[in-house]
Amino acid sequence: MPEPIKETVFTVARGGKAISSYVVDQSEAVNELHRIESNMRAAMLEPDVTLATVTKTTTYGDPEPVKA
């Protein structure tokens, strides 16, 4: 079986849990962080979110012939 593909992606986390989509582009995650912080402030909450990285692991099985 092939080795798994590992990729680092970015997200916004709160309390050790990802709360936004996983994205490859760090600047996109930073924009999301600022948006979430702004929304929390608007709701009179103290922003307690951080920019975080996650290792995404993808595994593919062995190829199987297709009978046409």
HELIX and SHEET records of a PDB file:
HELIX    1   1 GLN A   26  ALA A   42  1                                  17    
SHEET    1   A 3 LYS A  17  ALA A  18  0                                        
SHEET    2   A 3 ILE A   5  ARG A  14 -1                                        
SHEET    3   A 3 THR A  50  THR A  58 -1                                        
END                                                                             
